[in-house]
Amino acid sequence: MDPAALAAVILLAGIVVFLLLGAPISIAVGLSSLAAIVTALGLENGVLTAAQQVFRGINSFPLLAIPFFVLAGVIMNQGGIALRLVNAAKVMVGRMPGSLAQTNVAANALFGAVSGSGVAAAAAIGSTIGPIQKREGYDKSFAAAVNIASAPSGMIIPPSNLMIVYSLVSSASVAALFVAGYIPGAMWAAACMIIVYLYARKRPELKVTERISFRDGARTILAAVPALLLIVVVIGGILAGYFTPTEGSVIAVVYSLVLSFIYKTIRVGQLPTMLMDAARTTAVVMFLVGVSSIMGFVMAFARIPQMASEAIFSVSTNPVVILLLIAVILLILGCFMDPTPAVLIFAPIFLPIVTAMGIDPVHFGIMMVFNLSIGTITPPVGPILFVGAKVADISIEAVIRRLLPFFGALVLVLIMVIFTPALSLWLPTQLGLITP
C-alpha cells in the first residue's frame, strides 16, 4: 500500500479504536498520529518529526493568551464578580416577562464577555441565580435549561479561547475574530430570551417582578461597571493597537485580581488553588494543540484535506449545499467532541474547501465556533450540559426536554450566521480589521 494511504488508514482507524476503548481524545489523537508518522517515516525519523511538530505547535506567542484568559476566568469565578453581573442584568431586563430567567441569559452573556468561558458562566451564574428562581416558583428543569442554553454565548462573545485556537490553525486575525463574535453572540442570547418570553407568556405569575427604583438601579449598575470595564480595557486596547491579544490576557488577569482584592472576595491563600485550576485547564488545551500538530503533519502527508475536499465536491458543487453539509457534520461532531479538539482536527480539513468557494476565514471561524458551541449543550459529551445540570442538582434526562426549543432557536440563528456573512464581517470590516 502507498505510504501516504497507509498513514491515513492508521491515523483514522487508530483514533476510532482508541475512542471506542474510552481513551481521552488527546491520547487517541497523539498515539494514532505517532503510529502513522512512524509507519511513514520509520522509527527514528518518525519520533524526531513528531517531537518537532509538538514543539512547533505550542511554540506560538498568541497561544500564551489562553492560560492567562483561563486564569482571569478562574479569578472572576471566585472573586464575587458573578453576583454583581447578575444584579446588573436584573436591572437591565428585570421588567421583561420571566424576568429572572431573562436575567440568567443576560448575566451569562455578560460573564462570558469578561471571562470567555461558557462552563465558568454556567457554574457561576447558575449557582447564583438558580436558588432565587426556585424560590420564585420557576420550574427547576426550565431554570436549568435556560442557564445551560445561554452559557455558551460567552464562547462567542470575546474574549474567546476557542477563537484563539482557530486563529492558530487558520492564520485568521485574533482581533478580527474577537470583533466578529459580537453580533452572533448577541443573537445567541437574544434567541434564548425569545424562548424565555414565549414560556413566560404561558406562566402569568412569572411576569410579576419587583420594580427597582432608579436610584437602586443606578447604584447596582455602578457596582458592576468596574467588572464590565474589563471588556473595554482588554478588547478596546487590542483594537486600538495598544497591546496584542496575549498582552491583553495578562492585563485581564491583573485587572480581575486587583478588582477581586478591592471587593475583598478572595484571599492571598486562595491564589495557589486558582493557579492550579488554571494550570490544569491550560495543560489539557496545550497538550491537545501539541498532538494535533502531529496529526496535522500526517494529514498533510496523507493528503486527507484534499481527499475530503474531493469527496464533498463530489456530492455537490453548490456552495449552499456544501455549507449545510459542513454545518450538519459539525453539529454531529459537536455532540461527541469538545470544541477545542474539533477545531484543531477539522478546521484544517474544511477551511481549504470553504476558502475555495470564496468564504472569508473569519466568517467560517465564527460559523465553526457557533456550531461547536451548540455541541457543548448536547449529550452525550456536552460539558456545559453536565455542569449546568450538576449546579441545578437535576438529571440530564429531566433537562433535555426543556432544552429542545432552545436547540431549535439556536439552529435557526446558526443558519442566519452561515448565510449572512455580514453578521460576522460587518464590524471587523468597519474597524479596518478585514479588507473588503
C-alpha positions in Angstrom: 0.0 0.0 0.0 1.1 3.5 -0.7 2.8 5.1 2.4 0.5 8.1 2.4 -2.6 5.9 2.1 -1.3 3.6 4.9 -0.6 6.6 7.1 -4.2 7.9 6.6 -5.7 4.4 7.4 -3.6 4.1 10.6 -4.5 7.6 11.7 -8.2 7.4 11.2 -8.6 3.8 12.3 -6.4 4.4 15.4 -8.5 7.4 16.5 -11.7 5.4 16.1 -10.4 2.4 18.0 -8.9 4.4 20.9 -12.2 6.4 21.3 -14.2 3.2 21.3 -11.9 1.9 24.1 -12.7 5.0 26.1 -9.4 6.8 25.8 -9.3 10.6 26.1 -9.3 12.2 22.7 -5.9 13.8 23.2 -4.4 10.3 23.8 -6.3 8.9 20.8 -5.1 11.6 18.5 -1.5 11.5 19.9 -0.9 7.8 19.8 -2.6 7.3 16.4 -0.7 10.2 14.8 2.6 8.8 16.2 1.9 5.4 14.9 1.0 6.8 11.5 4.1 9.0 11.3 6.4 6.2 12.4 4.9 3.9 9.8 5.5 6.5 7.1 9.0 7.7 8.1 10.5 5.0 10.1 11.0 4.8 13.9 13.9 7.3 14.3 12.7 9.9 11.8 9.1 9.5 12.9 9.8 10.1 16.6 12.0 13.0 15.8 9.5 14.6 13.5 6.7 14.0 16.0 8.7 15.8 18.7 9.4 18.7 16.4 5.8 19.0 15.4 4.7 19.1 19.1 7.2 21.9 19.8 6.2 23.8 16.7 2.5 23.5 17.6 2.8 25.0 21.1 5.7 27.4 20.3 3.2 30.2 19.5 3.1 33.7 21.1 -0.7 34.0 20.5 -1.3 30.8 22.4 0.1 32.4 25.5 -3.2 34.2 25.7 -5.0 31.0 26.6 -3.5 30.3 30.1 -3.9 34.0 31.1 -7.6 34.2 29.9 -8.2 30.9 31.7 -6.7 32.3 34.9 -8.7 35.5 34.6 -11.9 33.4 34.3 -11.0 31.4 37.4 -10.3 34.6 39.3 -13.6 36.2 38.2 -15.5 33.0 39.0 -14.3 33.1 42.6 -13.9 36.8 43.0 -17.6 37.8 43.5 -17.9 39.3 40.0 -20.7 36.9 39.1 -23.1 38.3 41.7 -22.5 41.9 40.6 -23.2 40.9 36.9 -26.4 39.1 37.9 -27.6 42.2 39.7 -26.7 44.4 36.8 -28.5 42.1 34.4 -31.6 42.1 36.6 -31.7 45.9 36.3 -31.5 45.7 32.5 -34.1 43.0 31.9 -35.9 42.9 35.2 -39.3 44.1 33.8 -39.4 41.6 31.0 -41.7 38.6 31.2 -39.9 35.8 33.0 -37.5 38.4 34.4 -35.3 36.0 36.5 -34.8 33.7 33.5 -34.1 36.7 31.3 -31.6 37.9 33.9 -29.9 34.5 33.7 -29.5 34.9 30.0 -28.2 38.4 30.2 -25.8 37.6 33.1 -24.4 34.6 31.2 -23.7 36.8 28.2 -22.0 39.5 30.4 -20.0 37.0 32.4 -18.9 35.3 29.2 -17.9 38.6 27.8 -15.4 39.1 30.7 -14.3 35.5 31.3 -14.5 33.9 27.9 -15.7 30.6 29.4 -19.2 29.0 28.9 -18.5 26.4 31.6 -17.5 29.0 34.1 -20.6 31.1 33.3 -22.9 28.1 33.7 -21.3 27.3 37.1 -21.0 30.8 38.5 -24.3 32.3 37.2 -26.3 29.1 37.7 -25.3 28.7 41.3 -26.0 32.4 42.0 -29.4 32.8 40.4 -30.7 29.2 40.5 -31.8 29.3 44.1 -33.6 32.6 43.6 -35.5 31.2 40.6 -36.5 28.2 42.7 -37.9 30.5 45.5 -39.8 32.5 42.8 -41.7 29.4 41.5 -39.7 28.6 38.4 -39.8 25.1 37.2 -36.5 23.5 38.1 -35.8 21.9 34.8 -36.7 25.0 32.9 -34.4 27.2 35.0 -31.6 24.7 34.4 -32.3 24.7 30.7 -32.2 28.5 30.5 -28.8 28.6 32.3 -27.4 25.8 30.1 -28.7 27.1 26.8 -27.4 30.7 27.4 -24.0 29.9 28.9 -22.2 29.2 25.5 -22.8 32.8 24.4 -19.7 33.5 26.3 -17.7 31.3 23.9 -18.7 33.5 21.0 -18.6 37.0 22.6 -14.9 37.9 23.1 -12.5 37.1 24.6 -12.8 33.5 23.4 -10.2 30.9 23.8 -11.8 28.8 21.1 -11.2 31.7 18.6 -7.6 31.9 19.6 -7.2 28.2 18.8 -9.0 28.6 15.5 -6.7 31.5 14.6 -3.7 29.2 15.2 -4.8 26.7 12.5 -6.3 29.2 10.1 -3.9 32.3 10.4 -7.0 34.5 10.8 -6.6 37.6 12.9 -7.5 37.1 16.6 -8.6 40.7 16.8 -10.9 40.3 13.7 -12.3 37.0 15.2 -13.0 38.7 18.5 -14.9 41.6 17.0 -16.7 39.3 14.5 -18.2 37.4 17.5 -20.2 40.2 19.0 -23.2 40.2 16.8 -23.6 36.4 16.5 -23.0 36.2 20.3 -25.7 38.8 20.9 -28.0 36.8 18.6 -27.4 33.7 20.6 -28.5 35.5 23.8 -31.5 37.1 22.0 -32.7 33.7 20.8 -32.6 32.4 24.3 -34.5 35.5 25.5 -37.3 34.9 22.9 -37.8 31.3 24.1 -38.0 32.5 27.7 -40.5 35.2 26.7 -42.7 32.6 24.9 -42.5 30.4 28.0 -43.3 33.2 30.4 -46.4 34.2 28.4 -48.0 30.8 29.5 -47.0 31.4 33.1 -48.6 34.7 34.2 -47.2 34.5 37.7 -43.7 34.8 36.3 -44.5 38.2 34.8 -44.8 39.9 38.2 -41.4 41.3 39.2 -40.2 43.7 41.9 -39.8 47.2 40.5 -36.4 48.6 41.1 -36.1 52.3 41.8 -33.9 54.5 39.6 -31.6 55.2 42.4 -31.2 51.5 43.4 -30.8 50.5 39.7 -28.1 53.1 39.1 -26.3 52.0 42.2 -26.4 48.4 41.1 -25.1 49.2 37.6 -22.3 51.3 39.0 -21.3 48.4 41.2 -20.9 46.3 38.1 -19.2 48.9 36.0 -15.6 48.0 37.2 -16.2 44.4 36.1 -17.7 45.5 32.8 -14.8 47.9 32.2 -12.6 44.8 31.7 -14.2 44.4 28.3 -13.4 48.0 27.4 -9.8 47.8 28.6 -8.9 44.4 27.1 -10.9 44.5 23.8 -10.5 48.2 23.4 -6.8 48.1 23.9 -6.4 45.3 21.4 -8.4 47.1 18.7 -6.6 50.4 19.4 -3.3 48.6 18.9 -2.0 49.4 22.4 -1.3 45.7 23.0 -1.7 42.3 21.4 -4.3 39.7 22.5 -1.6 37.9 24.5 -0.7 41.1 26.4 -4.4 41.8 26.8 -4.8 38.5 28.5 -2.2 39.4 31.1 -3.9 42.7 31.7 -7.2 40.8 32.2 -5.5 38.7 34.9 -4.1 41.7 36.7 -7.3 43.7 36.4 -9.5 40.9 37.7 -7.1 40.1 40.5 -6.9 43.7 41.7 -10.7 44.0 41.4 -11.3 40.9 43.4 -9.0 42.2 46.2 -10.8 45.5 46.2 -14.1 43.6 46.5 -12.4 41.6 49.3 -13.8 38.4 47.8 -10.6 36.4 47.5 -7.6 35.9 49.9 -4.0 35.5 49.1 -4.2 32.0 50.4 -6.6 31.1 47.6 -4.2 32.0 44.8 -2.3 28.7 44.7 -5.5 26.8 44.2 -6.7 29.2 41.5 -3.3 28.9 39.7 -3.5 25.1 39.9 -7.1 25.1 38.4 -5.9 27.4 35.6 -2.8 25.2 35.0 -4.9 22.0 34.7 -7.2 23.5 32.1 -4.2 25.1 30.2 -2.3 21.8 30.2 -5.2 20.0 28.6 -5.5 22.6 25.9 -1.8 22.8 25.2 -1.4 19.0 25.1 -4.3 18.9 22.5 -2.6 21.6 20.4 0.7 19.7 20.5 -0.6 16.3 19.5 -2.9 17.9 16.9 0.2 19.4 15.3 1.5 15.8 14.7 -1.9 14.9 13.3 -1.8 17.9 11.0 1.5 16.8 9.6 0.2 13.3 9.0 -3.0 14.7 7.3 -0.9 16.8 5.0 1.4 13.9 4.2 -1.6 11.6 3.5 -3.4 14.3 1.6 -6.5 13.9 3.8 -7.7 17.5 3.3 -7.6 17.1 -0.5 -9.4 13.8 -0.3 -12.1 15.3 2.0 -12.4 18.3 -0.4 -12.9 15.9 -3.4 -15.4 13.8 -1.5 -17.5 16.9 -0.6 -17.4 18.4 -4.0 -18.4 15.0 -5.5 -21.7 15.4 -3.5 -22.4 18.9 -4.8 -20.6 22.0 -6.1 -23.4 24.2 -4.8 -22.0 26.4 -2.0 -25.3 26.4 -0.1 -25.4 22.6 -0.1 -21.7 22.3 0.9 -22.1 24.8 3.8 -25.2 23.0 5.0 -23.3 19.7 4.8 -20.4 21.0 6.8 -22.8 22.5 9.3 -24.5 19.2 9.8 -21.2 17.4 10.2 -20.0 19.9 12.8 -23.3 19.6 14.7 -22.9 15.8 14.8 -19.2 16.1 15.8 -20.1 18.6 18.5 -22.2 16.0 20.2 -19.2 13.7 20.7 -16.2 16.0 20.9 -15.1 19.0 22.9 -14.9 22.2 20.8 -11.1 22.6 21.1 -10.0 19.3 19.6 -12.8 19.6 17.0 -11.4 22.9 15.8 -7.8 21.6 15.8 -8.8 18.5 13.8 -11.4 19.7 11.4 -10.6 23.3 10.7 -7.6 22.3 8.6 -9.9 19.9 6.6 -12.8 22.2 6.0 -11.0 25.5 5.7 -9.5 24.9 2.2 -12.9 23.8 1.0 -14.7 27.0 2.1 -11.9 29.3 1.0 -12.0 27.7 -2.4 -15.6 28.9 -2.5 -14.6 32.4 -1.6 -15.7 32.3 2.0 -13.7 34.5 4.4 -11.8 32.5 7.1 -13.1 34.9 9.8 -16.7 34.2 8.7 -16.0 30.4 8.7 -14.4 30.7 12.1 -17.5 32.3 13.6 -19.6 29.7 11.9 -17.5 26.9 13.3 -17.3 28.3 16.8 -21.1 28.9 16.9 -21.7 25.4 15.5 -19.5 23.6 18.1 -20.8 25.8 20.9 -24.2 24.2 20.3 -22.4 20.9 20.9 -21.4 21.9 24.4 -25.1 21.7 25.5 -25.9 18.4 23.7 -25.5 14.9 25.0 -23.6 12.6 25.3 -20.4 14.8 25.9 -21.7 18.4 26.3 -19.6 19.9 29.1 -21.9 22.8 29.8 -24.9 20.5 29.8 -23.3 18.4 32.6 -22.0 21.4 34.6 -25.4 23.2 34.4 -27.3 20.0 35.4 -24.9 19.4 38.3 -25.3 23.0 39.5 -29.1 22.7 39.4 -29.0 19.3 41.0 -31.1 17.8 38.3 -30.7 14.8 35.9 -29.7 15.2 32.3 -32.9 13.4 31.2 -35.1 16.0 33.0 -33.5 19.0 31.4 -33.1 17.7 27.8 -36.9 18.1 27.0 -36.8 21.7 28.2 -33.7 22.3 26.0 -35.4 21.3 22.7 -37.0 24.7 22.0 -33.6 26.4 22.6 -31.9 23.9 20.2 -34.4 24.8 17.5 -33.9 28.6 18.0 -30.1 28.3 18.1 -30.0 26.2 14.9 -32.1 28.9 13.2 -29.6 31.5 14.3 -26.8 29.3 13.1 -28.3 29.2 9.6 -28.6 33.0 9.7 -24.9 33.3 10.6 -23.9 30.9 7.9 -25.8 32.5 5.1 -25.5 36.2 6.2 -21.7 36.9 6.2 -22.3 40.5 7.2 -23.4 39.3 10.6 -19.8 38.2 11.2 -17.8 40.5 8.9 -19.5 43.9 9.2 -18.0 45.0 12.5 -14.4 43.9 11.7 -14.7 45.5 8.3 -15.8 48.8 9.7 -12.9 48.7 12.2 -10.4 48.1 9.4 -9.5 44.6 10.6 -10.7 43.0 7.4 -10.2 44.4 3.9 -13.5 44.4 2.0 
